[in-house]
Amino acid sequence: MKIIKRITNWLEIRASTPTYSGWVLGGIAICFFGAAMNTMAGWLYAISGVSFALLFIAAVLPPRSLFHLIVKRHPIQAVTAGDDLKVELDIINPTNKVVNLLQVADVLPFILGKPQQQAIETILPQNSYRWVYYYPTERRGIYRWQTVELASGAPLGLFWCRRQRDCTAKAIVYPTVLNLTSCPLVDRIGQEDCRQGDPRGVPLQTANEGLVRSLRPYRIGDPMRLIHWRTSARYGELRLRELEIVTAGQQMVIALDSSGKWEESSFEEAVIAAASLYFYAQHQQVQVQLWTASTGLVKGDRVVMETLAATNPGEDATNPLSTSDPLIWLTQNPSTISLLPSGSRWLLWQSWQTPTEQVVVNRDYPGIVVQPEQPLQLQLQQALSGEHSIPLRSLKTQINPEVDLSYETAI
């Protein structure tokens, strides 16, 4: 059966192959021709001759109708995973003859899905047919394919042929970007350097006036006038207004440990986290770059998203990470956390081979151990490991036991 299928495909692409009705008519023609030779009856010769003539015409016309057709593809706009790709193709008939009963198939890569097909009834002379279809995406990636197949059995349907056209396509599916309202990984990065001051001698201080950017847990030493009492009463711990993020004097790098070993699901979450942290930092007007093992440091929204769409675990470390800027390190290898520059943060995905009790949290490098059973978006907004909030009631007693928590202090 495999041999017959290979022969059939070879004939369809290079010549034409009989359909079921073609095989039936061919068998009838042979029978009439044999009967004519035995009986020497002229009418039997005539029937067999007409049948063979129909078969010859049906075998020649389909390839001729496809010979001059031109296929042009429009650029495919990049989408986010979960959205639909919009694919547009123009099938052009440059001849002075009508092309009827045509089938077009866009041969997608197997990792993306099955070929998409479209039946076209008529393409007028010197005219074109635009085929637009939408294909759903499930996961990020950069997908390439280049084959479009034109097939026809017109006008008699006794023979079927296919012709391939090279029509290069490139579809970019970006990873999902989570909408973060706050992110301690970005908000707290470089705090050690902030306390020490700018290397150039200019001390870095958080603003105490302006628009409220986010709320964070209270730490001893923070000014009481910035406590948001209404939110503090709701959460049961003191929450402080953050009016401006400290960005002067240094940059931030989001580093994805793409050269390490990863479980597939964990790596996909890490890519989503990297994209979400990058755009959150951009929104907070932080100078941020992305690093992967194969590309090195890159910046710019489009370049970063294409890099994250193309990255895979186990890449060759052709671009070592050499920077003194604070990092947000995304990894599945806990032993790499202690090698980070000062002021860095981390996100750790635990391997099923690494028990929870073996993950040692270094308080000098606060971070988050990602739990697979919890939503990633909520975990990116939670407090870091190694940093603890002070309970509201105990701190209220230390500051002023008579303060009414329902009162919201004005800035």
N, C-alpha and C positions, 0 to 999 in steps of 0.2 A: 504493500500500500504506500509506503514512504517513497519508493521508486516511482510509482505512478504519479504521486503528488508532485514530486520534483519535476518530472517530465511535463506535467500539465502547467506548472508555474513557468517553466522555461519557455513553453510554447506561447503562453499568454503574454509574456513580456516581450518576446522577440518576434512572434508571428501572431497566430491566433489559434484558439483551441475550440473544438466543437462543444456546443451545449448538449443537454439531453435530447432536445428536439433535433439537433443536428446529427447526433449519432443515430437517432431513429430514422431520419430521412436518408442518411447514408446507407443504412442497412436495407431499407426498402429499395433504394436505387440499385444496389448490388443484386438484390433478389430479382428485380425486373430485368436487369442486364443478363443474368444467368438464364432466366426463362426465355429471353429473346434469342439467346444463342442456341438453346435446345429446340425452340419451335420455329426459329427464323421468322417470327412475326414482326412486321415493321412497326406496329403501334407500340409493342413492348420496347423496341429500341428507342422510340420517340419519348416514351415516359421516362425511361432510365436516363436518356440524354438531357431532358429538361431538368430532372432531379440533380444530376451532376452539375449542370450549369448554375442552378440556384445555390448549390453548396459552394461553388467557386466564387460567385458574386458575394455571398454572405461572408466568405473568408477574407476577401480583399477590401471590402468597403469599410469595416470598422477601423482597421489601422490607418486608412487614408483620412478618415474623419478626425482622427486624433493627431495627425502628423504636424499640423501647423499651429495647434493651440499653444498659447503662452500662458504661464502661470506667474503672477507676481504677488509677493507677500508684503503686507504693511508691517512696520515695526510694532512689536508687542510691548505694551506698557507694563512696567513692573507693578506687581500687586503684593499685598500682604497675605501670608498663609491663611487660608480660610476663605479668601475672596476668589472670584472667577477671573480667569484669563480671558481677555478679549482677543480673538484671532480673526484676522481679516485677510481674505485671499481674493485676487482678481483673476478670473479665467477669461482670457482675451481671444477672440476669434478674428484674426486679421484677414481672412479670406473673404471671397464674395459669395460663399455658399453658407446655407444655414446648417448648424450643427445641432442634431437632435439626440435625445435620450442618452445623456452623458452622466456618468457617476464619478465623483471626485472623492478621494480619500486622503486625508492628512495623516501621515504615518508618524504618530507620536512615539517618543522613547518609551520602552516598556516600563521603566520606573515611574513614568508619569501616568500612563494609562493606555487604553486600546485606541486604535486608529478611529478618527472621526470621519463619517461619510456623509455625503450630500448628493442627492439626485437632482439633475438639472434637465428640464424638459427641452428647452430651446435656447440657443444663443444665436442671435441674429448676425448677419454679415457685418463686418467692421464694427462690432460691438463687443461688450464684455459683460460678464456676470460677476457680481460681488457676493462672496459667501462670507458671512459673519457668524461665528459660533462662540459660545462661552463654555469654558472648561473649568470645573471646580478644582481647587488646589487644597491639599491637606497638610503639606509640610514644605518648609523652606528649601531653596536650592536654586541652582542655575541650570536650566534644561536647554539642550540644543538638539535640533533635528533638521533634516534637510530634504526629505523625500515627500513628494506629493504624487499620487498615482491617479491617472486618468484612465477610465475604463468605459468601454462601450460595446454593445452588441447590435447597434443599429446598422441597417434598417430592418433586417429580417429576424434577428435574434437567434440565428442558427449557429453563429460563432461568437466567441467572446475574446476580447483582447484588452491588455493593460499596457500603459506606457508610463514610465517614471520621469518626473521632472525634478531637477535640483533646485530647491527653493529654501535657502538657509533660514532657520528660525532660531531665536534666542529669547527665552522667557526667564525672567528673574522673579523669584518668589521670596520676598523679604520675610524675616522672622516676625512674629507678633511683638508689638510694643505695648507693654502694660502701662496703664494710666496710674501713675504714682502721685499721691497728694503730698507725701513726705517720704524721705528716705535717709535714715541715719547714716548709712554707708557713705553717702555723698555729703550730707550736712556736717558730719563730724570729722571728715578727713582733713589731715594736716593740723589738727588742734594742738599737737605737741609743738609744732613749729610756730603756731600762733601764740602760744604762751611765751616762747623764747624770743619772738620778734623776728622781723625780716632780717636775712643775712646781710643786707646792706645797711643795717642799723636803724631802720624805720620800724617801730613797733606796730604790730597789726592788732586792731581792736574791732570788736563787733559793734555795729552802730546801735545807738540807743534811741533813735528816732527814725521815723519813716513809715513805710507800709509794712503791715504784718505779712511775713512770708510763710511761716509755719509755726507749729507749737512743738515743744520738746519737753521731756521730763526735767524737773528742777534739779540743779546740782548746787551743793553748798558753795557759797561765794557769789552766786548769781544775784543781781539786784532784785529786790522785792517788788519794785515798781513795775517790773515787766511780767509779774505772775498774772496769768489769766485765771481769775478765781472761778468763774462760772464753769469753764471746762475742767478745772481742777476738781470741783465738787462732783462733776459727772463721772470722772474716771477714778476718783478716790486717791489721787496723788497729785502733787503740785505740777502744773504745766506752765512753761515759760514761753512768752512770745519771742520768736526769732525775726528780727527786722531786716537783717542783711547778712548774706553769707560772706565769709572771709575768703577772698580769692587772690589777693595781691601777693606778689613775690614768688609764686610757684604755679605749676600746672598739675593736673590730675590725669592719670592714665588708668584706663580700664583694661586689664590684661586677662585674656582668656588662655588658659593652659591647654592649647590645642595640640601640643606635642605629646601630652601624657595619655595614659590609658583611661578610657571612659566607658561607662555603660551608655548605650544609645539614648535611653530616655533621659538620663542625667545630663548628657551633653546638649540635647535639644533644649532642656530647661536652662542650661547655662547660657546658651546663645540668646534665648529670650531675655534672660536677666541682663546680659551685656547690652543688648539694644535698649532695654528699658532704662538702665542706669545712664547710658550715654545721653538719651534725649531728656531725661530728668535733669542731668547736669547742664545740658545746653539751655534748658528752660530757666535754670537758676543762674545763667550767665557765668558758668564756670568754664575755664579753658580746659577742654578735655580732649583726649586722644584715645584711640583704640589700638591694642597690640594683640597680634596673633603670631604664632610661631612661623608661619609661611610668608606673611606680608610685612611684619614689623609694625612700626607706628604709622597709623593712618588717621586722617581727620577729614571732616566734611560729611554731611548727612548721607549723600548718595554713595560715596566711596565706602563709608563705614557699613551701610546696609548691604552693599554688594559683597563686601568682605565677609560679613556674618552669614550671608546667604550661601557663600561658597565654601566656608570653612568646614573641616571634618576632623574628628579625633585622630590622633596618631600621625599628625603632619610632621614633616622633617623640620627640625629647628634651624632653619637657614638664616633666621634673623634673631640673634640672641637679644634678650631684653637688658639693655644697659642704660639705666636712667636712675637718677637720684630723686625724682619726683615721687610723691606718695602714690601708691597703687591701690586699686581695688582688684584683688586677685581672685579669679574664679577657677577653682580646681577641684579635683577629686582625690588629690594626693596630700594628706595632712602634713607630711614631712616638709613640704615646700613653704609652709606658712612662716616658719622661723627665719627664712632667708629674705624676707621682705624689707624694703627700706623703711626708715623711721616714719611714723605717722600713717602707715598703710592700713588697709582694711581687707577683709577676705570674705568670700562665700565658699563654703565647703559642702560638696555633695558626697555623702557617705556611700562607699561601695558595700554591696551585700557581704563582701568578705571581711569588712572592717567593722567589728562590733562597736557599739556606741561608747562603751567605757574606754576604748583605746584612743578616742579622739581627745587630745589634750588641748584645752583652750588657753592660749597665751594672753594674759591680760594686757601685755604691752602692744598686742595687735588685735584689738577687738574685731569681731566678725559675727557671722551667722552660719550655723550648721543647718542646712536646708533639710526639712523633714518631708519625705515624699508624700505623706498622707495629708499635708496641709497645702492650701493654695499658695502658689509662689508670690502672688501680688501682695498678700497679707504679710508674708515673711520678709519681703523687701522693705516693708514699712515698720517692722517691729524694732525694739531696742536691740543693741548689739550684745553679743556674749562678752562678759567682762565689764559691762557698764550696768549699773543697777540704779533704779529709781528709788527715791526716798518716799515711804508711805506718807500720804497727805496728813493724816491725823497726828503722827508723831512729830513731823516737821512743824505743823501748825502750833503744837504745844511749845516747841523750842523757840519759835519766832514770836508769837503773840497769842496766848490762849484765848483772848477775847475777840479775835478777828472773825468776822462773819464771812463764811465761804461763799455765800450767795451774792456777795457784793463784788462787782467787777471794777477793778481799779483802772482809772483812765491813764493813758500814757502821758 
